[in-house]
Amino acid sequence: MTLGERLREAERAGASSSVARLARPAVGRTTPAALAADPVSRLRNRAHEEVYKRFGHKLGDAAMSPDQLHRVFRAEVERYVDESDIPLAPAERERLITGVLEDLIGYGPIRQYLDDPEVTEIMVNSTDSIYIERAGCLHETDDHFASVDHLRRVIDRIVSDVGRRVDELSPMVDARLADGSRVNAIIPPLAVDGPALTIRKFLATMMSADELCAARTVTPSLVEFLERCVRGRVSIVVSGGTGSGKTTLLNMLSSFIPANERLVTIEDSVELKLRHRHLIRLESRPSNIEGRGEVTIRDLVRNALRMRPDRIIVGEVRGAEALDMLQAMNTGHDGSLTTLHANSPHDVLNRLETMVLMAGLELPLTAVRDQIASAVDLIVHVARLSDGSRRVIQVTEVDGMDGSAIRLNDLYTFDFEAGTDEHGHLVGSARPTGVEPGFSHTLAVHGVRALAETPGD
């Protein structure tokens, strides 16, 4: 049993309502001053600081196993608690000891949210400001870190567990935890008001098309349409804002790729969960402390072209690799998929133009636009709406050039006029516009029947 499992088992044994409590809105939130006035909270903070002063140096001792570290710290915490003049019931004593141990050798107050499958994001703004996202909505929690040093130690522990570091020379870090969660940490002097930590969690398993339909992200007719597009080797860009569900949708689209095709996925931080046997996953690498060893997304895209892929899937295009991705789509790797941050399908084109120009080849704008229009067939735009839901709100075809501009045709648009139900949830969905896409002949070449046969919802 790992150290983290031991700590969580001890927490469950204590049956603490405070440890298992759900995040609540900011209204009526317990203030740090009120927490400090609580004798048990004061004891927990004192025990944390005093034990760390005496044994903190052992946290970096590579000769100590996790079990040995746990035994040493637990014995010292038990001694400190038992010597206090605060009477504690056995269950309360165990909860307190477990909490101090989590602060010392675990992830402190954010552990419960890392373990909670309903929490999708954890945002630590300061020692006494911790927010979480649940069901698409943000909530401020009652939890806090004991001090700035405590927060720094937790950040150091998180990044060191994945072989990274954060200090004054490298004051920001973007890393991936073992479970796939993405971590971003930034400290002074870049973070003016103190260390900040953001953890975006990802589902352990890929959401199926049926589950996305149940969540109203897509409709059955739209799933049918997109499945035909993927099987017919239509090149697709999934666009949207941060946290809008681009990666989740890309996972669903990848499930429609025939099993006999060879895939290469390229990501800055591995997030895709593809159920495909003929698959190679590549991940970029930042430079080391000496500034060497960096491998960029663009390097990996170029390398992927030598690996005989049928399709290339780039987790997110964000720089000069856009040019290589477009060239791959135009040279036999049609049906490739990627995501891109943008506010609308039109913005996707603007961003792609900008990123291609970042490659430094000084291409004329008309040539760049022609490359985009030839490579990209479809843009699927997803957004997080006012009710917290994530929905596909626009599906747009890239229909070649119209003079010097790229022509776009909306195939599906979201019905915002449908309003909301009694719970405040939007009842609209993405509806077909009736426009026949120009790539229908491409589908026929790959044995996919006409899109006009797509059933209604």
Buried (B, 14 or more C-beta within 10 A) or exposed (E): EEBBEBBBEBBEEBEBEEBEEEBEEEEEBBEBEEBEEEEBBBBBBBBBBBBBEEBBEBBEEEEBEEEEBBEBBBEBBBEBBEEBEEEBEEEBBBBBBBBBBBBBBBBBBBBBBBEBEEBBBBBBBBBBBBBBBBEBEBBBBBBBBBEBBBBBBBBBBBBBEEEBEBEEEEBEBBBBBEEBBBBBBBBBEEBEEBBBBBBBBBBEEBBBBEBBBEBBBBBBBBBBBBBBBBBBBBBBBBBBBEBBBBBBBBBBBBBBBBEEBBBBBBBBBBBBBBEBEBBEBBBBEBEEEEEEEEBBBBBBBBEBBEEEBBBBBBBBBBBBBBBBBBBBBBEEBBBBBBBBBBBBBBBBBEBBBEBBBBBEEEBEEEEBBBBBBBBBBBBBBBBBBEBBBBBBBBBBBBBEBEEEEBEBBBBBBBEEEEEEEEEEEBEBBBBBEEEEBBBBEBBEEBEBEEBEEBEEE
